[in-house]
Amino acid sequence: MNISSQTKYATFPQRLFAFNIDFLVFLVTAVLLSFLIKDDYWFWGILFSLVCVYHAAFESSGWQATFGKKYANILVVNELGRRLTFFQALLRIITKYLSLLLFFGGFFMIYFRKDRRGLHDVLVKTYVVNRSN
């Protein structure tokens, strides 16, 4: 797959739907972790690490998607339309936190840009596209 004018980019609602599914995965994970880890510092550190590894591992896998993205029928590709490396996927999830620090501004870019890229996608040179491309 190559990124072209014919590429169908994932819409903001598709990406939000996928996020909500992944959020449920982490909500369950957080509840289970809370029974095992009583110290807040360790709890949040481990949960943050799990979120990063989850996204990086799945988005750099053959699926090219987390559970939420797979269910939403979207996937993450690099600027050549190929699978991300683990490092690219890890950098992508870490840069999402920059959007949080900017009061979600980096996520709102998805809604307004023609290529539906958020700040993290622009910085890491990735695209989220429909699986049917």
PyMOL commands that set and color helices and strands:
alter all, ss='L'
color gray80, all
select helices_A, chain A and resi 12-36+40-59+67-71+86-101+105-112+119-124
alter helices_A, ss='H'
color red, helices_A
select strands_A, chain A and resi 74-78+126-130
alter strands_A, ss='S'
color yellow, strands_A
deselect
rebuild
show_as cartoon
